């Protein structure tokens, strides 16, 4: 990791979920997010990291500051797993293709300001989320 503001990490084990939470918390605090937004960002990152671990087996998380009308933090989660067969269902609270609560994707979307998902069956999934820092 080159700075607390940006980095990249592999997601291969359950412990990587803990490490992802720590890295994202450090970045969000360094960028000046308040306690509530830090919690939202960390929770979304935890859910998306867990999805990679559970459904794809491995992947990568990248994070970096972004700017627009406000400063913000962008997180990107990528895997080469099975992909999401039915995006509409996957975005419904309570739907799970595994044994989870079905809150990972819809919960992450609700916690963040922006979310984009690209998924292709047999090739993997990429999820980009952003939270804007409002002062």
C-alpha positions, 0 to 999 in steps of 0.5 A: 500500500503506497498511502492510506488513501489508496491501495489494492489487496487480494481477496483469497481468505476469510481473513482478507475480509478483516484486512479489507475492513481495516484498509478501507477504514484507514482510507475513509478516516484519512480522507476526513469522513465522519464516524457514520460514513466511515461505518457505512463505507466499511460495512459495504466493503465488508459485504462486497469482500465477503461476496467475493470470498463466498461466491467467487473464491478470490478476487481483488479490492482497489480503493482510491480518492476521487473528485467531482462536486465533492471529494470522495472514496471509490472502491472497486471489487473484481473477481473472475467467479461465476458471475451473477445470473439474474441481476434484478433478483440479486439486487432485491433485499432478501435474495441470496444464491447461497446461505446468506441473508441476501443483503450484500449487494442491495445493502451496499447500494443503500449505504453508498452514494453510487454503485455500478455492477458489471457481471458476465456469466462464467467471466466474473463480476466488477462492483464499483462503489463511491461515497462522497464527502460532504462538508 
